Structure formats: C-alpha cells, structure tokens
C-alpha cells in the first residue's frame, strides 16, 4: 500500500495515499477500537449538514472566501449524495465530546474539497480541516447539534412503526370485543372482562407512551450550534448562528431553532435524556404486553391456552410440533435493551462537569440503538404476531363458568359472608357457583344468567 505524509499539531502521520481522512482520524482509529461499529448514517448525515450550513453562514458573514466555501459545500453535497461513506471510520464510541468524529468529518470534507479545487489529498495549506471546514465551530457545539438532528431523524422513522402496532392492537380489540374471559389480579382469578377490552387497553397504553415520544421531540429541536467551546459563541462572526441554523433547518427539513441559553445547551443533555426516557417508557409498556401475550398463549395443554399464536418457525430443535411465542420473546429482549440503554444515557447525562458534558458518543449510540431496534422490529411484531393472534373462545367461556371468583358479582345480592361460603364450597366440591346458587335457591337461573351477562 502506498502512503502519504500528513501533518497535524502532534507531528507527521503516514496515511494511505487514497484515504480522504487525515492525521487526527488515523490516530483516533488506533485508540478507539470499541464497538466495531462505523458511525450511524444519521450521525454522519447530520454532521455533514452542519458543516455545509456552517460554510454557507461563514461565507455570508464574509469570514470565509467563496472559493473555499463553495468547495466545502460541494464536498458536503457529494457526501450527502452517498459518496465517500467508507471514509468515516471512527467508532461510534470515541473520544469525549465526540472530537474524534468531528475531526474525521472535517478531514474528509477538506480532502474532498481539495480535490474539487484541483489540489492533492493532504495539501491543507490550500484548505484546512480546522481553519476552514471547522470555522466558527467546536466539537462542543457541533456534536450536541448532530445528536439532536440524528435522533430527530430516527424518531421520524419510529413513529410510523409505532402507529402500525397500535392499528394492529385496535383491530384485534375489535375482533375480540365479544370474547368474555376471567380477568386476573395478582395472577389470580378476578372479575370477568373481555379480551377485546384487554387489547384496547394495550393500545391505549402504547398511545400514551407514543405521545411522550412525540412531545420529547420539542426540546431536541433547540440547538447548541454557535456556542463553540463553552457556550459563549467565541470565534463566531456576528450573524453566524442565525444563518447557520436557518440553513440547517432548510437542509435537514426539520423545524430547528437556537437554544437561547447557549451555555445550558453545552452543559445539559436534558433533551437527549428526556427522549431516551420516553423510549424507555414505551418499552416498559410494550414489554408488559409481550409478557401477557406469552402467558395467554401458554399451553396448549398445561398452560392458559387463551390465545393461539401464528407459527413463524419451529419452536424446538428436539420437540416436534412445538410452537413458541418467539416474536414476543424477542420483543421482550428488545425492551430490556432499551431500558438498559436509558440507564446508560441517564448516567452519562449526569456525568457532565461545569461547562460541558463529554459523554456524548455513548449517549447517542444508546438512543439510536433503541430507535433502530423499534423501527426494525415493530412492523414484524405487528404483522407476524399481533395480526395473526387467535382466541380460544370456548376455553375463555369455560373458565368464566368454572371460576368461583364470579361469586363477587353475587355479593351485593346475597351478602359477603354467604358469598365467601359459596366460594369455599365450590373449591371443595368442584361445583360451579351457578350450580350452587341455583340448587340452594338463592337466585333463579334467569337471575344468575342476567347478572353474569
């Protein structure tokens, strides 16, 4: 392999001659071998949009000449069109504040721009990663800005997947509307409900959690861009911040605005933690629903066997014919991961010191991992599990007839103590409450039927 020599503030570094990254990136990839994952596409895209917007703002404020500025914009456009993606090589978890990824981006854009200007790779005397691409910026304001935009893009993908699941649950609630069953509290028989109402409640829970995710987007729309190193806006020309954010809104097609308190925008990661918490809350509700489905589908002989689940693949490598609630189990694992990701974000959000929180890369990776899992799996869960659920109507009805707990409905008519005696007798003899009430002439058959209905 042929190499070129690139120079930075620490000295000379040998770089593969055809690489568009530079010395900072080369040093970083040797240090930050962590997840083995390349930068998330939304992080990459968000950062390049920021650099493009910054270049336009710097040209408008006349601190960057048109020749270099236009070359930077054209370089960004090429990257946003899908070129040079393999040159972004810094791990998702890298240096504090994401400086390594910021510099990876600066170096790639600089070298693409140099080629546009007819110069060679690494000839930074003509266009420099720090002096020109990173002009009026710091990792400390660009990475938080990129975090917000990347998460907004990811949430935009998640919402349709969430809505698809809600639609499936409401459709199932309507299908099961007339299916009566024994409700359960403390895992024990309780009063009758309908399977339809149970599923409608699931849809309600996920709708409320969805609203939390939508609401959490608002704070993410407020950006730190322009705060530079400590939130004072040092080294930015007058008007830069307004121009840059306006251009960034246009390029990203997002409703973005400046966070008025720039020091807060660098110190606090409330907006990210708030979104992570909203995703966690959704996962908590979703995991509970998955648990219920697994329990109701247990059997077919020794379990509850109230629901039938579609067979997406064989359930066992040793037991022929076995069907497992595999998709619900997978959803549980996804929800556990999201809850764990939120714990990571929570700890990272409180770990800032003074004017900066440096734990940005791990926070972003955690949130994007959560959104990616939901975006990828919710449609499968909706179509291949929820839409295919069936109900064992006869089993549901038999459980109501056999359960002595329905004596609770009789208590207002015959009294608590007499009802308790009937419960004990039913458990001892195996006779149903209906049979005992009618045989003891406590109520007529018509009265019992009317009450149970």
Secondary structure by P-SEA (a helix, b strand, c coil): cbbbbbbcccccccccccccccaaaaaaaaccccccccccaaaaaaaaaaaaaaaaaaaaaccccaaaaaaaaaaaaaaaaccccccccccccccccaaaaaaaaaaaaaaaaaaaaccccccccccccccccccccccccaaaaaaaaaaaaaaaaaaaaaaaaaaaaaaaaaaaccbbbbbbccccccbbbbaaaaaaaaaaaaaaaaaaaaaaccccccccccccccccccccccaaaaaaaaaaaaaacccccccccaaaaaacaaaaaaaaaaaaaaaaaaaaaaaaaaaaacccccccccccccccccccccccccccaaaaaaaaaaaaaaaaaaaaaaaaaaccccccccccaaaaaaaaaaaaaaaacaaaaacccccccccaaaaaaaaaaacccccccccccccaaaaaaaaaaaaaccccaaaaaaaaccccaaaaaaaac
